[in-house]
Amino acid sequence: MQKIKSLMARQGLKSPQESMADLSPVENLRIPSKEELREMREQPIDPQAEQEIIDSIEEVYFSNDSFDMVQHELEKLPPELKLQELEEYRDKLKRQQAAVSKKVADLILEKQPAYVKELERVTALQTTLQLAAVICTNARRQLSVAKEGFTEASLGLLANQRRRQLLTGLLKSLRTIKTLQRTDVRLSEMLEEEDYPGAIQLCLECQKAASTFKHYSCISELNSKLQDTLEQIEEQLDVALSKTCKHFDVSHYTKVQLAYTLLGKTQTAMDQLHMHFTQAIHNTVFQVVLGYVELCAGNADTKFQKMQYKDLCTHITPDSYIPCLTDLCKALWEVMLSYHRTMQWHEEHDKQEASAPPDDAAGAEADESAVDHSYVKKKLEHGLTRIWQDVQLKVKAYILGTDMSNFKYDDFIVVLDVISRLMQVGEEFCGSRSEVLQESIKRQSVNYFKNYHRARLEELRMFLENETWELCPVKSNFSIAQLHEFKFMEQCRSPSLSPSRQATSASSPSAPAQEELSLFQQYNQEGNPFEMHIEQKEEETEDVLASNGYESDELEKSVYQDYDSDSDVPEELKQDYVDEQTGDLPLKSVSRETIRSKKKSDYNLNKTNAPILTNTTLNVIRLVGKYMQMMNILKPIAFDVIHCVSQLFDYYLYAVYTFFGRNDMYESSGLGLISSRLRTTLNRIQESLIDMEAAVENAGVHAPPEDRKEKVPSPHLSQLVVLTSSGNLYGLAQRVVATESLVFLAEQFESLQSHLDTMMPAAKKPFLQQFYSQTVSTASELRKPIYWIVAAKAIDYEQMLLLMSGVKWDIREIMSQHNVYVDVLLKEFEEFNKRLGDVSRHVRIPLPVSNVLWEHCIRLANRTLVEGYANVKKCSNEGRALMQLDFQQFLMKLEKLTDLRPIPDKEFVETYIKAYYLTENDMEQFIKNHREYSMKQLANLVNVCLGSHINKKARQKLLSAIDDIDRPKR
């Protein structure tokens, strides 16, 4: 096979395909030659056979034009060539070629007319194309001439004009760009001038212009620079907004708000403003407290700046506590005032916009503005409570950071006053009741008050044990309202000065409408409510410290004054005096005869209006005023305070009783000197307040310390007070001063009841009512047991019994002369009356006191008479008549010595004398009905009557009746 290919190559023969490729398309489709046609005609013309020959051709010959048939046939040759086989195969191929050529020739002959016709059309088209080429050539030549003659000149002018316009626009843009490049200088100037709206307006205009020229490469850098400048303006605007939190300025805030409106960030500005207010509160209180802590610490190396505010508050010293609290409240007031003025600005701004005429073109902007205003209004209203809550928490941390239990009273009152004023600010600021502040100050107050009250009770015990019960000279028109401790009660009538306006405003609904925001209105432009309040408080404190009752100029005058000074006495004091005199007029006895003028007038010494009180009484009254002042400022601890006030009165009452009224011998007299109510009160005081174990510290088991901590040892009477000497009527002057000072104290408590009742919580009011009904009202009842001791010792009743025992009562004739014992007894009473007059020269003896003294003396004398009559062994009717004569003589003379009517126990004596005349039956009834007489007196009555009108049988019966009465007692 390779040999054949090489042979063909040497002869320059080409493969049929290569030969065909060299031919043109026309040559490939040439008409077969005559020889070929003849040869074709010589071949059999059997269409079927011819078709079979064509079908026998391999399909590969029909595949594509790039088929190499020579290569194909050569590759098919067997390795061993046989000539005969090759010739046979060659003939087969020739037959196939002949069949194909014949088929092609037939097809050519069949299509030849169409070919000729199409060839003619091609020739005609060629001619037409040549003509078109000539026409185009002529048109181009003519267009070239027109271009040179007209178009180039005209279009050149248009092009130049267009270029000029473009260059003019470019120059304008360049100038604008140059201006934009220089705006940063102007923006800096406007920011220094705090013209924030102008700066933002300029910056926004520059940004708008820059967006127009963003196709310039230099503008992209300028645009980013403007954006940075705008952010810088917003930062400075935020700083300017924060400045309004401490010092609000209308023009400054107006600029800031207008700037935020231009930025479209009104709501964001309001959010930022509240953050700044919160931060301002924190920074303000921290700096104030830090300043005082560092000032007091001196050169200490402690790093206070890194401390938390709560820890920092614990380093405040007691000396700097009040100044720091004052400055703290002043600073917080400035912050709250700025917030209040901010709200006012927005309210006025909304009113101005609402009154402006509506613009249809700006409808969408108006809706957006309305949304902003609504958001701002709600945010501001919500912020009120939030701001006040922050203020409360900061002040609470400060209050609880220091133990105030050892503060002076006046200092603590100043603290309460400041916090009370701050709570008033909170009420006006957002209507808050300041529960956080109330709770914190309540905790401190309860802690302080317990220690303070404990110390005051110990102090009161010391006063009582050193009290000599001398009269404290005060003016005749003295009242507790003159004491500085009670000045707050006058201030309470003025709402603007009242530290507790909540109760007033709650009781009068019309008051809040007039007084709302009064502090913010009063100090809207200048001043500070805490500064003025503290200055007033300091002045009052100085007055209080300078006044010690009898040492002050106002109270040091002697009580010995003429009645002319009565015109200075208020009507209510006159009324109190009349009540004290049991309804009688004070000058009733002045116009009487000289023989009777020594009674009340001597006891009063022209000083009936001067109250009787001691230094200790005045001290207790001052304490009550201080307690009420604290209670008035801080109502949550009102019950605790009133309970302590009651303990002051209880202890004073118990001391007066133990000093002057406790005497078992006379308490067992059976005269009911101590009522069951008074006995119950004294027992209650002893159990709840008196530490009975303090006097016997070494006596076995003691009560738990926490129980005894609330109690006070029983006081002891000063050794300087002598109660056993007859020369001073057994300490009558001291007894009068002590007892009547207690009565005066009770009267002051009565006058304060309505005020205390308004302070008392509703649930605790029964305690107050019980205190007044069972304790305060019993003060005057102490007169009986205290003055009974004087009455029992001032008259020698035993001598009278001895004198009566020497009288013969079984006489047989009517006597016209009374017995000597009556004169002796009357002389004793006259001496007693004189000694009362001597005592009254030093201490005024009020009418109720003299009445009690006379009542006790007369009652003891009458009972002594009955006892003397009961000692009679024998008595006749004439003897009974003599008894009546003696008693009538006694009564007649006695009525000249005293105005006391009716004479006490007059019926007690008369009834006993008349019982002598009773029959047996009447006597039995008498015994059953008159239990006031002793068994001895009744038995004597029966024994004396024996033989006159009662026989032995009747006597035995009556004695049995007496024994039956006495048996239940045994």
FENZI-V898448 format. One line per field, one symbol per residue. ss: DSSP state (h for helix, s for strand, l for the rest). phi: phi as a letter, one per 40 degrees, with the letter a starting at -180 (. if undefined). A space follows every 50 residues. Layout:
ss=???
phi=???
//
This chain:
ss=lhhhhhhhhhhllllhhhhhhhllhhhhlllllhhhhhhhhhllllhhhh hhhhhlllhhhhllllllhhhhhhhhllllllhhhhhhhhhhhhhhhhhh hhhhhhhhhhhhhhhhhhhhhhhhhhhhhhhhhhhhhhhhhhhhhhhhhh hhhhhhhhhhhhhhhhhhhhhhhhhhhhhhhhhhhhhhhhhhlllhhhhh hhhhhhhhhhhhllllhhhhhhhhhhhhhhhhhhhhhhhhhhhllllllh hhhhhhhhhhhhhllhhhhhhhhhhhhhhhhhhhhhhhhhhhhhhhhlll lllhhhllhhhhhllllhhhhhhhhhhhhhhhhhhhhhhhhhhhhhhhhh hhhhhllllhhhhhhhhhhhhhhhhhhhhhhhhhhhhhhhhhhhhhhhhh llllllllhhhhhhhhhhhhhhhhhhhhhhllllhhhhhhhhhhhhhhhh hhhhhhhhhhhhhhhhlllllllllllllhhhlhhhhhhhhlllllllll hhhhhhhlhhhhhhhllhhhhhllllllhhhhhhhhhhhhhhhhhhllhh hlllllllllllhhhhhhllhhhhhhhhhhlllllllllllllhhhlllh hhhhllllllllllhhhhhhhhhhhhhhhhhhhlhhhhhhhhhhhhhhhh hhhhhhhhhhlllhhhhllllllllhhhhhhhhhhhhhlssllhhhllll llllhhhhhllssllllllllllllhhhlllhhhhhhhhhhhhhhhhhhh hhhhhhhhhllhhhhhhhhhhhhhlhhhhhhhhhhhhhhhhhhhllhhhh hhhhhllllllllllllllhhhhhhhhhhhhhhhhhhhhhllllllhhhh hhhhhhhhhhhhhhhhhhhhllllllhhhhhhhhhhhhhhhhhhhhhlll lllllhhhhhhhhhhhhllhhhhhhhhhhlllllhhhhhhhhhhhsllls lhhhhhhhhhhhhhhhhlll
phi=.ccccccccccgcbcdccccccccdcccbccdccccccccccccbbdccc cccccccccccbcaccccccccccccccdbcbdccccccccdcccccccc cccccccccccccccccccccccccccccccccccccccccccccccccb cccccccccccccccccccccccccccccccccccccccccccgccdccc ccccccccccccbccccccccccccccccccccccccccccccccbbcbc cccccccccccccgbccccccccccccccccccccccccccccccccgcc ccccccccdccccccccdccccdccccccccccccccccccccdcccccc ccccccccbccbcccccccccccccccccccccdccccccccccccdccc cbcccbccdccccccccccccccccccccagccfccccccccdccccccc ccccccccccccdccbccfccccbccccaccccccbcccccccbdcbccb cccccccbcccdccbcgcccccbcbagaccccccccccccccccccbbgc ccccbcccccbccdcccccccccccdcccccfgcccbdcccccccbcccc ccccffbcccccabdcdccccccccccccccccbcdbdcdcccccccdcd cccccccccbbcaccccccgcgcbccccccccccccccbccccccbcccg cbcddcccccbbcccbcccccbbbcccbffgcccccdccccccccccccc ccdccccccccdcbcdcccccccbbcccdcccdccccdccccccbccccc ccccccccbccbbccbbcccdccccccdcccccccccccccbbcbcddcc cccccccccccccccccccccccbabccccccdccdcccdcccccccbcc bcccfccccccccccccccdcccccccccbccccccccccccccccgcab ccccdcccccccccccdccc
//
